[in-house]
């Protein structure tokens, strides 16, 4: 079992406020791929390929912009739909992967490092380490003590809403679950769908489970459950699903047929009152409306834990074990680690924050500043369900299980028994 490296506020901001188609990611000749020439035409370090999951318009443009400033080599970006990328990542890395690939910090990174599917970049960290806090380095470190990942951006999960709508209706951010329920009832009376919700892609519901579990049972139990050390049939877990079922009447209906982008647009259009999601929801708002976005951290359920924990996943880059241009790939990772690169990305993508402690945050939007503040105030920071557990458990067990719950929320006991049985086969 991989040793997990939990991230806490004290460490994280010390000093700073996929399994199916093999070569699809590397060899697809995507019509949206972009080759960025080096400064001297025939680049000094040859050609570097990147397998990218940045398929949405804003993150895609952000990556392309950052790559344009890299002058040491030619870079080819092979962009694949975000969900397809994640679902195919295992066979992709075992097949003919790109030199560099977008991925996630923590357990998800460690899993592929342990499989021998990633290149040790400890030498890169000798040069970039001073630009990161100790916990960002910890989140980039494998169970063998070596580094395999360069953090680029991160983003908190919270409950987002439109300030103008709330001011018009006189709504106030709830501090407890009872207050949240009362607010949702008031929104229904006012003709709004209280909570935007979507789970067509399988992963968004994980964020709801994460926060309900951490609010109910605490961060330590949540991380232990993700590690396969707790039983899904434990009454503590059933309580989480009972609480969630009680909120279902306020959720946007037909969630299994809706993408997170569509749910985000419903929030932007003032058809829904609030939305628990990552800060990247801002991508679905017209630029002119982004100053109208605000959020609150999910309210207290159990006073023992209060609101001490949040999800704040870290995105970044790794080098595949089969990279053809390791030298060029390492140079590119150093470029991603530069504060100027991350500044360029966060300027273009309003839903992200820079990982480098040397990044210039003075240009952050009000939303980004609020996001950084939320993370700095959290005692415990989780990476997200599908990043805090084994990728096979997340994809083959939890995605269908949570979608099953969303479709039939009254069938909790048999659902949890099924999850536990499958967990026992995976976590041996």
N, C-alpha and C positions, 0 to 999 in steps of 0.2 A: 504493500500500500504506500502510495506517495505521501511524504510528509507535507502537510499543508503549511503555508506561510501566512498566517492571518495578518491583516493590516489594521492598525489602529490609528486614530487621529494623531496620537502623540508621535507615532513613527511616520505616518504618511506625509504630513505637512509640517515636519520639523523645520521651522524657519520659513515656512511658506503658507500665506493665507490664501467538418462536414463528412458520409461513408458509402460511396457508390460508384461514380464514374471516374476512371483513373486519370487520363491525361487531359480531361476537359478543361482544367484550369490553366494548364500550361500551353497547350497546343491549339487553342481554339481560334486564332485569327479573328478575334472579335472586331467588328467594323468600327467600334469605338476605341480600339486600342490606340495608344499614342506613343510614337517614338520621339524621344527628346535627344537631339544631338549634343555631343560634347562641344566644348569651346573650340576645339581644333578640328572639327569635322570627324575624322577618324579618331575616335576617342583614345586617350592614353590607356584606359583600362578596359578597352573592348566594349562589348555589349552586356548589359545587365538586364535580366527579365524580372518582372514583379508580378506575382499572382495576387490580384487585388479583389477584395469583397466590397470596395467602395463603389457600389453600382448606382446609388441614388445620386441625383444631379449635384447637390451641394458638396457632399464628401468627395465625389469624383472630381469635380472642378478643383477642390482644395488640394487633392493629391497631385493633380496635373500641374498646378501652380508651383507647388513645392519642388517637384521634379525639374521644372524649367530652370530653377536656380542652381541645379547640380551640373557642374561643367567638367567633371572628371571622366565621364563615360557616356556612351549612348545608353538610353534606358527605354525598354519596351514594357508598357503596362498591359497586362492581360486581365481585363475586367470581367468578372463573372457575377451574376446575381448573388446578393449577399447570402440568402438562405441556401442556394445551390452550393456555394463555396463551402459553407460550414458542413453541409451534409456529405460532401465528397472529399473533405480534407484528408481523411485517413488514407484512402486509396491513392489520392493525388500525391501525397508525400512519399508513398511507396512506389509510385510509378515514375513519371518523368516531370518532376516539379520545376517551377521557376527557381531562379537563384534566391530571390527574396520573396516572402509572402506576408500578407497582413494577418495578424493573429492577436491573441489575447494574453494578458499577464496571468500569473498565479498558476493554479492547478492545471488549466488547459495547456499552458506552455510546458509545465513540468511533465505532463503525460507524454507528449511527443519527444521531449528530450530523453526521457527514460527509454523510449522505443528506439532510440538511435536515429531519429528522423530529423534532427536539427543539428546545426553546426555550433560548436562551442565558440562564443564570441567574448570570452573573458578578456582577451587582449584589447578588444574595442572598449570594454568598460574601464580598462586602465587609463584610457584617454578621456572618456566622457563621464566617469564616475562622480567627479566633483560637481557636475551639473544636476545631480539628482539627490533627493533625500534618501536616507537609509532604507526606508520601506519601499520606495520605488525600485531600489536595487534588489531588495528581498523578493519582490514580486517578479523579478526578472531572473531569479536564480533557481537552478534545478536542484533536485534532492542530493546531487553530488557536489553541491557548492559552487558549480560553475554557472556562468551567465549565458543565456540563450536568447534573450529578448531585449529590445530597446523600446521603452515606453515613449509614446508620441502624444496622445491626448487621453483625457478621461472625462467622465460626465456623471453627475449624480442623478439618481431617480428621486422623484418627488411627485406631489399632486399639483398639476399645472392648471391655471385658469386665466381668463381674460379679466384684467382689472376693471375695464369700463363696464362690463356686464355685471360684475359683482358690486361695483359702486352704485349702479343703477338699481339693483335689486336689494341693496343693503346687506349682502352676505358678508360674513366674517369667517376667517379660517378657523376650523374646529380644532380643539385641543385634546378631545377625547373621542372614543368611538361613538359614544352616545350623542355627542354634539355633531359628529359626522353624519350619523343616521338622521338626526333631526334636520340638518341642513339639506340632505338628499330628499327628504319628504317635502320640504318647503320648495325645492326646485321642481319637483313633480307637480305641485300645486300651481307653480308659476308657468307650467307648460314646457319645461325643459326636461331633457333626458339627463338625470343627475351625473352619471359617471360614463364617460366615453370608454369603450372597451372593444378590443379586437384580438382574435387569436387564430386567424387563418394560417399564419406562418408558424404557429406552434410555440414560439418562445415568449411572446409578450405576457402570457398568463403566469409565467415563471416569476416575473417581478412582483405580481400580486401575492403569490404564495410566499416568496421571500420575506416581504415586509410584514405580512400577517404572522408568519412564524417567528420572526425576530421580535415583533411587538408582543407576541403572546408568550413565547418560551425563551427568548433571549438569544443573543448572538452565538454563545458557546453551544447551545443545543442545536441551533440551526447548522452550524459548521460540522458538528458531530454527525448530524443526520445526513448531511451531504457526503460525509466520508464513509457512510455505510455502517456507522457504529451504533445507530439508534434504530429501533423498530418503527416502521411506518404504521403499525397497528397500535402504537403507544397512544393512550388517551390524549396526550398532549398534541399529537398530530391531528387526531380527530377533532379536537377543539378548534384548530386552525380552519379546517374545512367547514365546521359548523358555523363559525363566524363569517366565513366567505359566503356560505349559502345564504346567510341572513342579509347579505348585501346585494345578492343577485337581482332582487327586484328593482334595484336602482341602476343596474348595469345596462348599457346599450344592448338591445336584443340582437339575436342572429350574429353573435360575435365570431362564430367559426367561419363565416363567409366574408369577413371584413379584414382588411390589412390595417396595420398600425397607422399607415399614412392616411387612410380614409378616416380612421377615428380621429387622427390629429386635425384633419381638415374640418371635421364636424365641430371640434372645439374652436377652431379659428372662425368658423361661420356662426358661432354662438348658438348652435343647435344642442350642444351638450354643455354641462356646467363645469366639469372638472375631469382631469385625466391623469391617472397614475402611470407615468412613463419616464424614460430617460429625458434629459434636457434636450436631446436631439429632436424632440417634438417641435422645436422652434423652426426646423427646416420646412415644416408644412404651413408656416405662416408667411403671408406676403411681407416683404421687408418693411413696408410702411407700418405694419401692425405689430412688429416684434417688441416694441417698447410697451405694448399693452399686455405682455405675458408676465405673469407672476406665479408663485408657487408657495406651498407650505409643505413641511415634512409630514408624512402620514402620522396621524394622531396616536396618542397613547391608548393601549388596550390593557396592559398589565402594569400597574404602578411600579412593580419591581424593576422593570426595564425601561419604562418611560419611552422616550424617543431617542435612545442612545445609539441606534444602529441604522445604517442606510446601505443601499447598493450604490457603488460608484465604480463601475468597470473601467479598466485601463486598456486602451487599444495601442497597438504598436506593430513592430516588425521583427521577423526572424529570418534566418538563412537556412535553407533546406540542406539536409545532409548530402544530397546529390547535386548541389549547386555546381555549375560549370565554371563560374567566375567568382570564386570566393573572395579574391582580393578586391575586385570591383564592388561586390556585395557589401563587404565590410566598410568600404569607403562611403557607400550610399547610406548605410546605417549611421555612420558618424554624422552625415549630413542631416538625417532625420533627428538626431539628438540635439542639434544646434537650436538654441533659443530662437534664432531668426526664422528657422524653418517652422517651428511650432507657432510662432507669432503669426506667420503668414496663414497657417491653417486655421487658427482660432479666429482670425479676422474674417475669413470667408465663411466659416461654419459657426454660427451663433450658438450651436448646441454642444460645443466642446470647450475644454479647458486645457491649457498647456501642461505637460508633465514636468518639463524642465524647471528647476527652481530659479533659473536665471532668465526665464521668460519675462517679457514686459507686460504686466497686467494692467498698466495704466490705460490701455486702449480697449479694455474689456467693456462690453455693453453692461447695462444695469443688470440684465439677467445673468450674464457670466459672473459678474462680481457677487451676486447673490448666491450663485451656485458654488463658487469658491468658499464663500462664508459658510454655507451649509456643510460642506465637507469638513472644513476646519473645526466645526463645532461637534461633529459626530465622534463618539467614543469608539465605535466599531464600524469598519467599512468592509462589506462583503463585495465579492466580484461579480455576483449574479449566479443563479442556480446552475446554468449550463456551463459556467466557468469554475464553479466551486466543487463540482463533482466529476466523476468519470464521464468522458464524452459519450461512451456507449450507453451508460445508464441514462444520461440526459436525453439522448436522441431516440433510443429505442423504447424506453420505459416512460420517462416523465412527459415528453411531448404528447404521446397518445393518451396518457393517464389524465393530464390536466385538460385536454380537449374533451375527453370523456366526461369529466366532472362538469365542465362548462355546459355540455349538452344535457347531462342528467345529474344535476346537483343533489338529488335526494338519495343517490346510490353510493353513499360514502363508505360504509363498512366493507362491502365486497371490493370496492375500488382499492382501499388501503390494503386489503389482504392480497390482492393481485400485485400491487406494487412491492409489497414485502417479499412475496414469493420470488419475483423476478430479481429483486435486489440481492436475495440470498444466493442466487446463481451467478451474479456478476461479481459481487464483493466476496470472493472466496479467500 
